[in-house]
Amino acid sequence: MTGFFEFRLLRASFIITLFFHLNHQCFTYQLQPQLQRQQPVALPLETREVSPDSIPRRPSKLAFRHNVSLTVSLTVGTPPQNVTMVIDTGSELSWLRCNKTSQNKSQSCPTSFDPTRSRTYSPVSCNSTTCTTKTRDFQIPASCDSNQLCHAVLCYADASSSEGNLASETFFTGPGQIGGLVFGCMDSTYSSNAGEDSRNTGLMGMNRGSLSFVSQMGFPKFSYCISGSDFSGLLLLGDGNFSLALSLNYTPLIQISTPLPYFDRVAYTVQLQGIKVSDRLLPLPKTIFEPDHTGAGQTMVDSGTQFTFLLGPVYNALRAEFLRQTKGILRVLGEPDFIFQGAMDLCYRVPINQTTLPPIPPVSLVFQGGAEMKVPGNRVLYRVSDQVRGSDSIHCMSFGNSDLLGVEAFVIGHHHQQNVWMEYDLRKSRIGLAYVQCDAAGQKFGIGMQSSPNRE
């Protein structure tokens, strides 16, 4: 199979919303990459509840019922138009749903971008280097349309699709603006669900590809921190030297220059080296975590995926050890046919009136270079909101089996990144992790983040 590495969880019960607090009158200059690096942009995270059908579909994703997605509200074009974009560190091309008519639109609840109203909108020619060279990592190569414009097609796992032209436009961020940013202006969409894409305008690609939003902005790094309690927090674009106050542990990003069928070369790929339950390292050889000659088995850190998925042999070892350490503490569901989201088959019954879970062993992901992501026990289990058995609720282990999804990769989702400062250092090609209290992240910038004394 191809394109497996782009899978995401599509369904959501709520989303994290990143709001740019914009004052259009302040945008009087255009930032250059060097200036951007000197003036980082800090953005607050807030939470809102939305219908699952409002989450936009994305290329080659697998459909699930639950997910948390990061979205950003900003303005695009001249004069500015409000748009809402889903942030995806696993995708490259940013795109907006475009309406090329002069209909009146409510800017308080925008659902599309109108390029005919913008003086700075410019379509990309199919003969340009952007179209012929920079789109080489697209799942489907860009082509020419009848107007000799660069035509992009995004295909979806459920046979839905979105297509349109590449174009450049001015995007307003923080204290300034960036002009000439390349994105997809999608004016033709087929969806099996008419309610899809009804509230979000598009997608903001944040991976390492040359056409991703963060690459085009020229920031040397970006970071985020998501609260483990109320999903407030912070997104930081650029290097504000704030991370110097944190004790970050780094793991290098893995890069492979040779194209391989099952390896995403522009994903944030790290090397997983082991997994611990409590302090017991699973008895697995390190080679089991290494990609094979086809690229299958890479480990991706992905803010666009909710949970973490492990290849079958590793998942089975984790499942067995977790069962062993929770024997007599938790009551197994005992329904072999119940598999949460098609990948999580270790579930437990917990009395509904029980306000706290019993002591549960944490699970730690160990990376090359010594960095660890320790998942506390209360996040190792995830309550399935729509499942009840008599007077019991259902809680499932929040690690899934990639083999059950037909996915040849390890994927580390954002559910296990809560209360972790995640720094994507593009200049030095590494990811840094530090445990913090993300509830405090957004109060100000130099921000008064609190070190977390207890990773549990």
C-alpha positions in Angstrom: 0.0 0.0 0.0 1.1 3.6 -0.4 0.4 6.8 1.5 -0.1 4.8 4.7 1.9 7.4 6.7 -0.6 10.1 6.2 -3.4 8.5 8.1 -5.2 10.5 10.8 -8.1 10.1 13.1 -10.9 12.0 11.5 -13.9 11.9 13.9 -14.0 14.2 16.9 -16.1 15.0 19.8 -14.4 18.3 20.4 -11.5 20.3 19.0 -8.7 22.4 20.5 -8.9 25.9 18.9 -5.9 28.1 18.5 -7.1 31.7 18.3 -4.9 34.4 16.7 -6.1 37.5 18.5 -5.8 39.9 15.5 -6.0 43.6 15.1 -6.1 44.3 11.4 -4.9 47.9 11.8 -1.6 46.6 13.2 -0.6 44.8 10.0 1.5 47.6 8.4 4.6 45.7 7.3 5.7 42.3 5.8 7.9 40.0 7.8 11.0 38.5 6.2 12.3 35.2 7.4 15.2 36.7 9.4 12.9 39.1 11.1 10.5 36.3 11.9 13.1 34.4 13.6 13.8 37.4 15.9 10.2 38.0 16.7 8.4 34.7 17.6 4.7 34.5 17.7 2.9 33.0 20.8 -0.6 31.8 20.4 -3.1 30.7 23.1 -5.0 27.4 23.0 -8.7 27.3 23.9 -11.3 24.6 23.8 -14.7 24.5 22.0 -17.1 21.6 21.5 -18.2 20.9 17.9 -20.0 18.3 16.0 -17.9 15.4 14.7 -19.1 16.1 11.2 -17.4 19.5 11.2 -13.9 18.1 11.1 -12.5 18.3 7.5 -11.4 15.1 5.7 -7.8 14.9 4.8 -5.8 12.9 2.3 -5.4 9.2 2.8 -6.8 9.1 6.4 -8.6 6.4 8.2 -12.0 7.3 9.7 -12.5 7.1 13.5 -15.2 8.3 15.7 -13.2 10.3 18.2 -10.3 12.8 17.8 -9.0 16.1 19.1 -7.7 18.4 16.3 -5.8 21.6 16.6 -7.2 24.5 14.6 -6.1 28.0 14.1 -8.2 31.1 13.3 -6.4 33.8 11.2 -6.9 36.1 8.3 -5.9 35.7 4.7 -5.9 38.0 1.7 -6.2 41.8 1.0 -8.5 42.9 2.5 -8.3 40.2 5.1 -10.8 37.4 5.3 -11.3 35.2 8.4 -10.5 31.5 7.9 -10.2 28.5 10.3 -7.6 25.9 9.5 -6.9 22.5 11.0 -3.2 22.2 12.0 -1.6 19.0 10.8 2.1 18.2 11.4 1.7 15.1 9.2 0.7 17.1 6.1 2.6 19.4 3.8 0.3 21.5 1.6 -1.9 24.0 3.3 -5.2 24.5 1.6 -8.5 26.5 1.8 -11.9 25.7 0.5 -12.4 28.4 -2.1 -15.5 30.1 -3.4 -14.7 32.0 -6.6 -18.0 33.9 -6.6 -18.9 37.2 -5.3 -21.5 36.0 -2.8 -21.8 37.8 0.5 -20.2 35.8 3.4 -20.5 36.0 7.1 -17.0 36.8 8.5 -18.2 35.7 12.0 -18.6 32.1 10.8 -16.6 31.7 7.5 -16.7 28.4 5.6 -14.7 29.4 2.6 -12.2 31.8 1.2 -13.1 34.1 -1.8 -10.0 34.8 -3.9 -11.9 37.2 -6.1 -12.1 39.6 -3.2 -8.3 39.7 -2.6 -5.9 41.9 -4.4 -2.9 39.8 -3.3 -4.2 36.4 -4.6 -2.0 35.0 -7.4 -2.5 31.5 -9.0 0.6 29.4 -9.7 1.5 28.5 -13.3 1.9 24.8 -14.0 5.3 25.6 -15.6 6.7 27.2 -12.5 9.3 25.4 -10.4 6.8 25.4 -7.5 4.5 23.2 -9.5 7.1 21.0 -11.3 9.6 20.5 -8.5 8.3 21.4 -5.0 5.3 19.2 -5.3 7.3 16.0 -5.8 6.4 14.7 -2.3 2.7 15.0 -3.0 0.8 11.7 -3.1 -0.6 12.6 -6.5 1.8 14.9 -8.6 0.4 18.3 -9.5 -0.6 18.8 -13.2 -1.7 21.5 -15.6 -5.4 22.5 -16.0 -7.0 24.0 -19.1 -5.8 27.5 -18.1 -2.2 26.3 -17.7 -2.5 26.7 -13.9 -1.0 24.3 -11.4 -3.7 21.8 -10.5 -3.6 19.7 -7.3 -5.8 16.7 -6.3 -6.2 15.3 -2.8 -7.6 11.8 -2.5 -9.4 10.5 0.6 -9.6 7.1 2.1 -13.4 7.0 1.8 -13.2 7.9 -2.0 -13.8 11.6 -1.2 -11.6 14.1 -2.9 -10.7 17.8 -3.1 -9.0 19.6 -5.9 -8.1 23.0 -7.1 -5.2 25.3 -8.0 -2.0 26.1 -6.2 -1.8 29.9 -5.5 0.1 32.4 -3.4 -1.5 34.8 -0.9 -0.8 36.9 2.1 -1.4 35.3 5.5 -1.6 37.4 8.6 0.1 36.0 11.7 0.9 37.6 15.1 2.4 41.1 14.7 2.8 41.1 11.0 2.2 39.2 7.7 3.8 36.9 5.3 3.2 37.5 1.6 3.5 35.0 -1.3 2.7 31.9 0.8 1.8 29.0 -1.5 -1.4 27.1 -0.6 -4.1 25.1 -2.3 -7.3 27.0 -3.3 -9.7 24.1 -3.5 -12.9 24.8 -5.4 -14.2 21.3 -6.1 -14.9 18.9 -3.3 -16.7 15.5 -3.3 -17.7 14.2 0.0 -19.7 11.2 1.1 -21.0 13.3 4.0 -22.5 16.7 3.1 -21.9 17.9 6.6 -18.1 17.6 6.3 -16.0 20.8 6.0 -19.0 22.9 7.0 -17.3 24.9 9.8 -13.6 24.8 9.0 -12.1 26.5 6.0 -9.1 24.3 5.4 -5.9 22.7 6.6 -2.5 24.1 7.7 0.3 21.7 6.8 3.2 21.8 9.3 5.6 18.9 8.3 9.1 19.3 6.9 8.1 19.6 3.3 9.2 22.7 1.3 5.6 23.8 0.8 4.5 23.4 4.4 3.4 26.5 6.3 6.2 26.4 8.8 8.8 25.9 6.1 7.6 28.8 4.0 7.4 31.1 7.1 11.1 30.4 7.7 10.9 29.8 11.5 13.8 27.7 12.8 11.5 26.0 15.3 8.0 25.8 16.6 6.6 24.4 19.9 3.3 23.6 21.6 2.1 22.6 25.0 -1.3 21.0 25.6 -2.9 20.9 29.1 -3.7 17.5 30.5 -6.8 18.8 32.2 -8.7 21.5 30.1 -6.7 21.4 26.8 -5.7 25.1 27.2 -2.1 25.8 26.3 0.2 27.5 23.9 1.6 27.3 20.3 4.9 29.1 19.8 6.1 29.9 16.3 9.8 30.7 16.2 12.5 30.7 18.9 11.7 33.0 21.8 14.5 31.5 23.9 11.7 30.4 26.3 12.8 26.8 25.8 16.2 27.6 27.4 14.4 27.8 30.7 13.2 24.2 30.3 15.3 21.0 30.8 14.6 19.7 27.3 15.7 16.2 26.3 16.3 15.9 22.6 16.0 13.0 20.1 17.3 13.5 16.6 15.0 13.5 13.6 15.7 10.6 11.2 16.3 11.5 7.6 16.5 9.1 4.6 17.4 10.6 1.3 16.5 7.5 -0.8 12.8 7.3 -1.7 11.2 4.2 -0.1 7.6 3.1 -0.7 6.6 3.1 3.0 8.7 6.0 4.4 7.4 9.5 4.7 10.6 11.6 4.1 8.9 14.9 5.3 7.3 13.5 8.5 8.7 14.2 11.9 10.4 10.8 12.2 12.3 9.7 15.4 13.8 6.4 16.5 11.9 4.6 19.1 14.2 2.3 21.0 12.1 0.7 23.8 9.0 0.8 25.9 8.7 0.5 29.6 5.7 -0.4 31.8 6.5 1.2 35.2 10.2 0.7 35.2 10.3 -2.6 33.4 11.7 -2.4 29.9 9.9 -4.7 27.5 12.2 -7.6 26.4 12.3 -6.5 22.8 15.3 -6.2 20.5 16.0 -2.6 19.3 15.9 -3.8 15.7 12.1 -4.3 16.0 11.7 -0.5 16.1 13.9 0.1 13.1 12.4 0.7 9.6 13.0 -2.2 7.1 14.4 -1.9 3.6 11.0 -0.7 2.3 10.7 2.1 5.0 8.0 0.2 6.9 8.3 0.7 10.7 9.2 4.3 10.9 8.2 6.2 14.1 6.3 9.5 13.5 5.4 12.2 16.1 2.1 13.5 14.9 -0.1 16.2 16.5 -2.8 15.3 14.0 -3.4 11.9 15.5 -5.0 11.4 18.9 -3.7 8.1 20.2 -0.5 6.1 19.8 -0.2 3.1 17.5 2.4 0.4 17.6 3.3 -2.4 15.2 1.8 -5.8 16.2 4.7 -7.5 17.9 5.4 -4.4 20.0 1.8 -3.8 20.8 1.3 -7.4 21.9 4.3 -7.2 24.2 3.0 -4.0 25.8 -0.5 -5.5 26.1 0.8 -8.6 27.8 2.9 -6.7 30.3 0.2 -4.2 31.1 -2.2 -7.0 31.7 0.3 -8.7 34.0 0.9 -5.5 36.1 -2.8 -4.6 36.4 -4.0 -8.1 37.3 -6.2 -7.8 40.4 -6.3 -4.0 40.0 -8.5 -3.6 37.0 -11.4 -5.8 35.7 -10.9 -6.8 32.1 -14.0 -6.2 29.8 -14.0 -9.8 28.5 -15.6 -9.1 25.1 -13.3 -10.3 22.4 -15.4 -8.7 19.6 -15.1 -5.2 21.2 -12.2 -3.3 19.7 -12.2 0.5 20.3 -11.6 2.4 17.1 -10.6 -0.8 15.4 -7.2 -0.9 17.0 -7.5 -1.1 20.8 -8.6 -4.5 22.1 -7.5 -4.2 25.8 -10.4 -2.7 27.7 -11.6 -2.7 31.3 -14.8 -2.2 33.3 -14.8 0.5 35.9 -17.8 1.4 38.1 -19.4 4.6 36.9 -19.6 6.0 40.4 -15.9 5.5 40.9 -14.5 9.0 40.6 -10.8 8.0 40.4 -9.0 5.1 38.8 -6.9 2.8 41.0 -3.1 3.1 40.7 -2.2 2.3 37.1 1.4 1.7 35.9 2.7 4.4 33.6 4.1 3.6 30.1 7.3 5.2 28.8 8.4 5.6 25.2 12.2 5.6 25.1 13.9 7.4 22.1 17.3 7.5 20.6 19.5 10.0 22.6 17.9 9.1 25.9 14.7 11.2 25.7 11.6 9.6 27.1 7.9 10.3 26.9 6.3 9.1 30.1 2.5 8.5 29.9 1.0 8.7 33.3 -1.4 5.9 34.3 -4.5 8.2 34.1 -3.7 8.7 30.4 -2.8 5.2 29.6 -6.5 4.4 29.9 -9.1 6.3 27.9 -12.8 6.3 28.8 -15.1 5.3 25.9 -17.8 7.9 26.3 -20.7 6.1 24.6 -20.1 2.6 26.1 -21.8 1.4 29.4 -22.1 -2.1 30.7 -24.7 -2.1 33.5 -23.3 0.2 36.2 -19.8 0.1 34.6 -18.1 2.4 32.2 -15.6 1.2 29.6 -11.9 2.3 29.7 -9.5 1.1 27.0 -5.7 1.2 26.8 -4.9 4.2 24.7 -2.2 2.4 22.6 -3.5 0.7 19.5 -2.3 -2.1 17.2 -1.2 -0.6 13.8 -1.5 -4.1 12.2 -5.3 -4.0 12.8 -5.4 -0.8 10.8 -3.1 -2.0 8.0 -0.6 0.7 8.9 3.1 -0.1 8.6 4.3 2.5 11.2 4.6 3.6 14.8 2.6 6.8 15.3 2.8 8.9 18.5 -0.4 10.9 19.0 -1.0 14.0 21.0 -3.0 12.3 23.7 0.3 11.1 25.1 1.9 14.6 24.6 -0.2 16.3 27.2 1.7 18.3 29.8 4.8 17.9 27.6 6.5 20.9 26.0 7.1 19.7 22.4 9.8 21.6 20.5 10.3 20.9 16.8 13.8 22.2 16.1 14.0 22.4 12.4 17.4 24.0 12.2 19.1 21.3 14.3 16.8 18.5 13.1 15.6 17.3 16.4 12.6 17.2 18.8 12.9 18.3 22.4 10.6 17.2 25.3 10.2 18.6 28.7 7.5 18.0 31.4 5.6 21.1 32.4 2.3 22.3 33.7 0.7 23.4 30.4 -2.4 24.8 32.2 -0.2 27.8 33.0 1.1 28.2 29.4 -0.6 31.2 27.8 -0.7 33.5 30.9 2.0 35.7 29.3 5.1 35.3 27.2 8.0 34.7 29.0 5.1 32.8 30.2 5.4 31.6 33.7 5.4 28.0 32.7 5.6 25.7 35.7 8.0 22.8 35.8 6.1 19.6 36.5 7.5 17.9 39.7 5.4 14.8 39.2 5.1 13.3 35.7 2.3 11.1 37.0 
